Amino acid sequence: MLVFEQLSIGYFAALGVAAPFASTRGHCVRRAMLAAAATILLVVLVSRFATEGVRIWAPHLYLVAGYWIPALVATRTPGRFESWLRASDAKWARRVSLSREVLHAAEAAYLFCYPIVPLGLLTVATLGGDLDVQRFWLAVLATAFFSYGSLPWLLSRPPRFAAGCTPETIAIHRLNEWVLGRISHQLNTFPSGHVAVSTAAAVIVLSVSTPAGIAFLIAAGGIALGAVAGRYHYVADVVWGAVLGSISALLLLAWTSG
């Protein structure tokens, strides 16, 4: 079993164990525990019976499951943590003002948060070796699972749902909202999973190819800017997401290079 598969099993096992402590709603707890167990079974079956190509691409499913299962036991009643995020954001808002052109570019860049993982994997698999692919998934899954798994305990709503925080309505923002309305649980992950994952992916790509890595780092920066500009995440989410993604990928590279 590959290390990133072991990591996935550990994460979903932890989710199953933690579910009763995250919610008092019995039916939600049972659904979360069942979903976690089913995903563990999937990882085991893929690791034992699937081809190498399937094993390399299957973690996209683990990312999706890792994102949705914590939301099953989230209370959806924000408290002090959201208040802290909003107060922190208000301080930044007074200092930063973006032009309409930058808003358009940032919103467009945010759409890249969806294909950046498969494109990063394709780049690493093409230009690197098996070790690089494993590094890629370890960095991406570790940062994603950390961001997603904190949801039931660090609960907040995206800032665009808060009163007085509605971003300027432009076409590309409406497209982002439409996409999020169909693939998001409409809760805020801390740190930002999109920023953390895109940053980690970019750092691993950089270790394989400097030109490709620079392009991915620029894309990750655009995603971070778009997350703030479109009010999809709080500034603190984005900053800590970038820090988490960078540090985890760099530590992983140092560990596996030794």
N, C-alpha and C positions, 0 to 999 in steps of 0.2 A: 504493500500500500504506500502510495506517495505521501510525502509530508503534508502537502496542502489538503489531501483527502483526510488525513488524521486530524488536521486542524479543523476541518469542517465538521467531522464527527464530534469532536470535543465541544465545538460551539453549540451545535444543536442539542447535544446531551445537556449542556449547561442551561440552555433555554428551557428544556423540559423540566429540569430540576427546579429552576427559579420561577417557573410559571405560577405555582400556587402562592408564592410570596409577592407576586406582582399585581395580583387581582383577587378580589373576593367573589367575583362572578364565576360560579362553578362551571357553567357551560363554556365560557371563554377559556378557562384554564384547561378543560378537557380538550377543546379544539386545538389549543396551542401545543399541548403535550402530544396529541395524536399527530399533528403536522410535523413536529420535531422528530418523532419516532419514524414517521414515514420517510422523511428526508434522510435520516441516518441509514435506513434500509436502502434507499436509492443510492447513496454514496457507496455503501458496501457492495451492492450488486454491480455498480459501474466499475468499481476498482477490481473486482474479481473476474468479470465476464466481458467487459467492453473492450473494444480495440483501443490502441494507443491514441488514435485520433479522437475518438469519442471521449476518452478520459481527459484529454486536453481541453475540449470545448464544454464538457459537462458542468464545470464550475459556474458557468453563467446561470444555470438553474439554481445552484447553491446560493448565489448572490440574491436572486429573486426571493427564494424561500427565507433567507436570512433577513431580508428587508421586511417581509410581511408578517412573519410569525410574532415578533415582539409587539406589533400593532394589535394583535388579537387580545392581548391582556392589558393594553394601555387603558387607563381610566378615561381618557379624553376630557378630563376636567383640569385644565392648567392651573398652576398655583404660583408660588413664589419664584420658581425658576424662570417661568415666562416673564414675570414682572421684572426680574433682574435683566433678562435679555433685552426687553423693550427699553429699559432705562439706559442700558449700555449703548443701544443703537441710537437713542436720541442724542447722545453726546457726539457720536460720529456724524450724524445727519447735519448738525450745525456747522460742521467743518468741511464737508464734502458736497460739491455740487457738480453734476454731470450734464454736459450739453446733450441736446437731442440726438446728435450724430453718434456720440459715444453710447447713449442708451440703446440705439438701434443695433450698434455693433455688439454690445454686451449681451443683449437679448438673443441675438443670432448665435453668439458663441455659446450661450448656455445650452442650446439645443445639441451641441456636440457632446454633452455629458452622457448621452445614450450610446453612441457608437464608439466612444473612445476606448472602452475596454476591449471589445472584439478587434478593433483596429490595432490596438497596442499588442494584443496577443498575436495577431497575424504578423506584425512587424518583428516581434521577438522570435517567433517560430521560424520566420524566413531568414532573418539575419543572424540569429544566435543558435544556440544548441539546446539540448534537453535541460541542462542545468538552468539556463536562462528562463526557460518556460516555467520551471518549478519556482524560480525566484519571483517571476512575475505574479504567479497565482498566490504565492505566500504573502507577498506584499499587498496585493489587491484585496485578498480575502481577509487578512488580518486587520487592515484599516477599515474595511467595510463592516466586519463583524463587531469591531469595537464601537463604531458609530451607531450601528443599528441596535446593538444589544443594550445600549444605555437608555433607549426610548422609554420603557415603562417607569424608569426612576427619574429621568431628566425630561419630563414631558413639557412640550410647548407646541403652539400652533405656529405655522409660518407667519412672518410679519405682515404679509399681504392680507391676512384675515383680520388683523387688528384694526380697530377704529383709528382713522386718521393716517393710515399707512398705505393707502391705495396708490400704486405707482401710476405714472402717466400712461394712459391707454394708447398703445400703438399696435399695429397689426401683428408684429412678431411676438409681442407680449400675449396677445389673444391666442396665438398658436401655442405658445408655451403653456398657457393656462388650459387649453383644450387637451394637450398631451398629458399634463399632470392630472387632469380630471379623470383620466382613464387608466393611468398606471401607478398613481400615488395613493397612499392611505391618508393623505391630507394632514399629516402630522409632521413636526419638525424634528429632524435628527441632529443630535449634538455629539460630536462635531458634525459638520456637513459631510454626509457620505459621498455626495457627488464630488466635492472638492478634494476630500481625502483620497478617494479612489483614483481620480484623474491625476492627482499629484504623484501618488505612488507609482501608477502605471508609467507616467512620464519619466520618472527617475530611473526605473528599470530599463525602459527603452533607451535612455541616454547612455546606460552602461553598455549597451549593445552597439548603438550607432549614434555618433554625435549629431549629425545633421537631423536624423529622425527624432532624436531626443529633444533637440532644441525646438523643433516644430511641435512636439507634444507638450513641452513645457509652456510654450506660447498658448496652446489650446487650453491647457489647464488654468493658466492665468486668466484667459477669457471667460472660462466657466466660473471662476471665482468672482470676477467682476460682475458677470451676469447674475449670479446668485444674489448679490447685494443690490444691483441696480433694479432688478425685477421684483425685489422684496420676497424672494423665494427662501432666503435664509437671512439670519441676523449676521452682523459683522463678526461677532464672536464665533459663530458657527464656522464661518469661512476661514478666519484666521487660524483657529485650532484645527480645522480640517487640513489646511495646508501644512501646518506644523506636524500633525500626526502622519500625514502621507509621506512627507519628506524624511522625517526621522525614522519611521518604520522601514522604509525602503533602503535608506543608507545603512542602518544597523544590520539589516538582512544581508546587504551586499558585503559588508565588512565581516559578518559571521560566516558566510558561505565561501568567502575568498581565503579564509585562514587555513 
